[in-house]
């Protein structure tokens, strides 16, 4: 990556995290298109997924005393299989279909 791409990524990450911190959501709407421009659509999605995973794990760490295990189990019943299915579909779609 060139210096201009690093600068763009830094600014986009800062803007998206600021929006997410203030509004509670919406950071990905800013970050994902920039990742797509810099890394390409095929690579942007896994990079974005890792960034979201890290962000969500930090929220779990900060709010661990407020987590209700029963709610997590019910959520996981649908979330885990459909996340696997979505990843499988993503690997099967041609690049032209992603953009």
Backbone as CSV, one residue per row, in Angstrom:
resi,resn,N_x,N_y,N_z,CA_x,CA_y,CA_z,C_x,C_y,C_z
1,UNK,0.841,-1.188,0.000,0.000,0.000,0.000,0.880,1.243,0.000
2,UNK,0.417,2.238,-0.721,1.132,3.500,-0.785,0.716,4.390,0.379
3,UNK,1.456,5.467,0.583,1.182,6.392,1.682,-0.230,6.961,1.575
4,UNK,-0.665,7.278,0.368,-2.012,7.841,0.195,-3.091,6.831,0.590
5,UNK,-2.852,5.550,0.311,-3.815,4.521,0.711,-3.837,4.343,2.228
6,UNK,-2.662,4.406,2.853,-2.601,4.333,4.314,-3.347,5.507,4.939
7,UNK,-3.166,6.696,4.360,-3.842,7.887,4.863,-5.353,7.742,4.703
8,UNK,-5.789,7.267,3.549,-7.214,7.050,3.307,-7.780,6.044,4.300
9,UNK,-7.065,4.945,4.516,-7.538,3.918,5.450,-7.605,4.462,6.875
10,UNK,-6.594,5.224,7.280,-6.595,5.797,8.621,-7.782,6.737,8.803
11,UNK,-8.001,7.607,7.836,-9.108,8.568,7.927,-10.456,7.853,7.942
12,UNK,-10.605,6.840,7.096,-11.861,6.087,7.054,-12.092,5.328,8.354
13,UNK,-11.045,4.714,8.896,-11.183,3.979,10.152,-11.512,4.928,11.296
14,UNK,-10.877,6.083,11.308,-11.155,7.066,12.358,-12.588,7.587,12.248
15,UNK,-13.016,7.907,11.035,-14.377,8.409,10.832,-15.414,7.350,11.190
16,UNK,-15.171,6.119,10.751,-16.147,5.062,11.026,-16.222,4.738,12.514
17,UNK,-15.093,4.733,13.192,-15.134,4.458,14.631,-15.771,5.607,15.405
18,UNK,-15.579,6.833,14.930,-16.216,7.986,15.577,-17.729,7.924,15.408
19,UNK,-18.183,7.632,14.190,-19.627,7.513,13.947,-20.209,6.380,14.783
20,UNK,-19.536,5.241,14.817,-20.026,4.095,15.589,-20.055,4.405,17.085
21,UNK,-19.069,5.149,17.566,-19.039,5.493,18.994,-20.173,6.453,19.352
22,UNK,-20.468,7.388,18.475,-21.512,8.376,18.754,-22.906,7.789,18.534
23,UNK,-23.093,7.137,17.394,-24.423,6.644,17.026,-24.689,5.222,17.499
24,UNK,-23.634,4.476,17.793,-23.799,3.084,18.198,-23.831,2.117,17.036
25,UNK,-23.868,2.618,15.837,-23.897,1.790,14.638,-23.486,2.647,13.443
26,UNK,-23.292,2.029,12.312,-23.024,2.784,11.096,-21.578,2.889,10.690
27,UNK,-20.655,2.430,11.522,-19.248,2.518,11.173,-18.899,1.709,9.942
28,UNK,-19.517,0.559,9.795,-19.245,-0.301,8.652,-19.706,0.292,7.333
29,UNK,-20.732,1.119,7.393,-21.234,1.756,6.176,-20.168,2.681,5.596
30,UNK,-19.353,3.249,6.450,-18.268,4.123,6.016,-17.041,3.302,5.632
31,UNK,-16.696,2.316,6.438,-15.444,1.586,6.263,-15.452,0.613,5.086
32,UNK,-16.526,-0.110,4.881,-16.535,-1.155,3.855,-16.295,-0.634,2.435
33,UNK,-16.913,0.457,2.005,-16.611,0.945,0.647,-15.149,1.365,0.473
34,UNK,-14.558,1.927,1.513,-13.149,2.325,1.419,-12.262,1.087,1.335
35,UNK,-12.570,0.068,2.136,-11.822,-1.188,2.040,-11.954,-1.784,0.644
36,UNK,-13.137,-1.698,0.070,-13.355,-2.209,-1.277,-12.524,-1.474,-2.318
37,UNK,-12.396,-0.149,-2.164,-11.588,0.628,-3.114,-10.106,0.303,-2.987
38,UNK,-9.630,0.130,-1.761,-8.202,-0.073,-1.532,-7.791,-1.529,-1.801
39,UNK,-8.567,-2.484,-1.315,-8.158,-3.891,-1.379,-8.918,-4.712,-2.418
40,UNK,-9.972,-4.176,-2.985,-10.827,-4.949,-3.874,-11.929,-5.619,-3.073
41,UNK,-13.049,-5.872,-3.732,-14.227,-6.389,-3.031,-13.974,-7.757,-2.419
42,UNK,-13.320,-8.638,-3.149,-13.085,-10.007,-2.664,-12.265,-10.012,-1.367
43,UNK,-11.288,-9.127,-1.239,-10.459,-9.073,-0.038,-11.046,-8.182,1.038
44,UNK,-11.878,-7.223,0.668,-12.427,-6.282,1.641,-13.360,-6.963,2.644
45,UNK,-14.144,-7.906,2.187,-15.126,-8.538,3.064,-14.463,-9.299,4.215
46,UNK,-13.454,-10.152,3.976,-12.813,-10.811,5.119,-12.076,-9.833,6.043
47,UNK,-11.464,-8.803,5.470,-10.792,-7.797,6.305,-11.816,-7.103,7.189
48,UNK,-12.943,-6.745,6.597,-14.018,-6.089,7.354,-14.564,-7.027,8.431
49,UNK,-14.708,-8.303,8.111,-15.224,-9.270,9.087,-14.299,-9.367,10.298
50,UNK,-12.998,-9.384,10.054,-12.040,-9.448,11.168,-12.111,-8.164,11.997
51,UNK,-12.218,-7.020,11.338,-12.328,-5.745,12.066,-13.588,-5.726,12.930
52,UNK,-14.697,-6.196,12.394,-15.941,-6.237,13.156,-15.844,-7.235,14.312
53,UNK,-15.193,-8.371,14.071,-15.022,-9.367,15.124,-14.230,-8.786,16.284
54,UNK,-13.152,-8.095,15.985,-12.336,-7.487,17.036,-13.150,-6.437,17.795
55,UNK,-13.897,-5.611,17.066,-14.729,-4.604,17.714,-15.789,-5.219,18.612
56,UNK,-16.431,-6.275,18.124,-17.465,-6.936,18.918,-16.875,-7.648,20.132
57,UNK,-15.701,-8.257,19.975,-15.058,-8.899,21.125,-14.671,-7.876,22.191
58,UNK,-14.281,-6.683,21.757,-13.961,-5.645,22.753,-15.218,-5.222,23.501
59,UNK,-16.360,-5.149,22.801,-17.615,-4.814,23.487,-18.005,-5.902,24.476
60,UNK,-17.787,-7.152,24.085,-18.061,-8.266,25.006,-17.191,-8.129,26.250
61,UNK,-15.913,-7.814,26.053,-15.009,-7.660,27.191,-15.423,-6.533,28.119
62,UNK,-15.810,-5.400,27.550,-16.207,-4.255,28.378,-17.543,-4.478,29.079
63,UNK,-18.425,-5.250,28.478,-19.778,-5.426,29.022,-20.047,-6.852,29.489
64,UNK,-19.006,-7.581,29.842,-19.160,-9.000,30.155,-20.112,-9.264,31.314
65,UNK,-20.236,-8.338,32.245,-21.137,-8.574,33.389,-22.607,-8.441,32.984
66,UNK,-22.883,-7.835,31.848,-24.257,-7.621,31.401,-24.737,-8.681,30.412
67,UNK,-23.897,-9.646,30.087,-24.244,-10.646,29.071,-25.162,-11.703,29.672
68,UNK,-26.251,-11.975,28.983,-27.202,-13.009,29.377,-26.950,-14.239,28.500
69,UNK,-26.427,-15.299,29.102,-26.041,-16.494,28.350,-27.227,-17.117,27.615
70,UNK,-28.421,-17.021,28.172,-29.596,-17.586,27.514,-29.877,-16.855,26.200
71,UNK,-29.753,-15.552,26.199,-29.965,-14.771,24.978,-28.877,-15.104,23.952
72,UNK,-27.642,-15.249,24.414,-26.538,-15.594,23.508,-26.797,-16.937,22.848
73,UNK,-27.257,-17.916,23.610,-27.551,-19.229,23.033,-28.639,-19.145,21.967
74,UNK,-29.721,-18.439,22.246,-30.804,-18.304,21.265,-30.323,-17.587,20.015
75,UNK,-29.522,-16.568,20.189,-28.986,-15.837,19.042,-28.066,-16.735,18.217
76,UNK,-27.219,-17.508,18.886,-26.242,-18.356,18.213,-26.907,-19.470,17.403
77,UNK,-28.088,-19.923,17.841,-28.791,-20.989,17.117,-29.019,-20.602,15.658
78,UNK,-29.355,-19.359,15.397,-29.551,-18.909,14.021,-28.309,-18.286,13.417
79,UNK,-27.550,-17.570,14.224,-26.422,-16.798,13.702,-25.293,-17.687,13.175
80,UNK,-24.946,-18.710,13.892,-23.797,-19.535,13.502,-24.053,-20.291,12.196
81,UNK,-25.162,-21.021,12.065,-25.361,-21.730,10.788,-25.510,-20.782,9.591
82,UNK,-26.194,-19.661,9.783,-26.369,-18.745,8.660,-25.090,-17.972,8.346
83,UNK,-24.220,-17.771,9.316,-22.913,-17.168,9.035,-22.073,-18.131,8.187
84,UNK,-22.107,-19.401,8.529,-21.394,-20.402,7.738,-21.973,-20.461,6.326
85,UNK,-23.295,-20.456,6.214,-23.940,-20.478,4.896,-23.571,-19.227,4.090
86,UNK,-23.584,-18.062,4.728,-23.212,-16.828,4.035,-21.775,-16.851,3.556
87,UNK,-20.875,-17.386,4.376,-19.469,-17.507,3.954,-19.338,-18.452,2.769
88,UNK,-20.092,-19.546,2.797,-20.059,-20.492,1.684,-20.558,-19.839,0.400
89,UNK,-21.667,-19.097,0.490,-22.208,-18.402,-0.688,-21.202,-17.376,-1.202
90,UNK,-20.568,-16.641,-0.285,-19.584,-15.624,-0.671,-18.434,-16.235,-1.472
91,UNK,-18.000,-17.429,-1.094,-16.886,-18.057,-1.815,-17.299,-18.569,-3.184
92,UNK,-18.590,-18.714,-3.413,-19.084,-19.245,-4.694,-19.455,-18.143,-5.690
93,UNK,-19.651,-16.926,-5.234,-20.073,-15.835,-6.114,-18.868,-15.328,-6.902
94,UNK,-19.003,-15.136,-8.203,-17.895,-14.566,-8.980,-17.647,-13.101,-8.593
95,UNK,-16.429,-12.640,-8.796,-16.069,-11.283,-8.419,-16.983,-10.243,-9.047
96,UNK,-17.397,-10.460,-10.269,-18.273,-9.493,-10.931,-19.611,-9.375,-10.216
97,UNK,-20.063,-10.441,-9.603,-21.319,-10.418,-8.848,-21.212,-9.707,-7.520
98,UNK,-20.013,-9.591,-6.996,-19.832,-8.941,-5.700,-19.878,-7.419,-5.792
99,UNK,-19.331,-6.889,-6.866,-19.284,-5.424,-6.956,-20.564,-4.879,-7.552
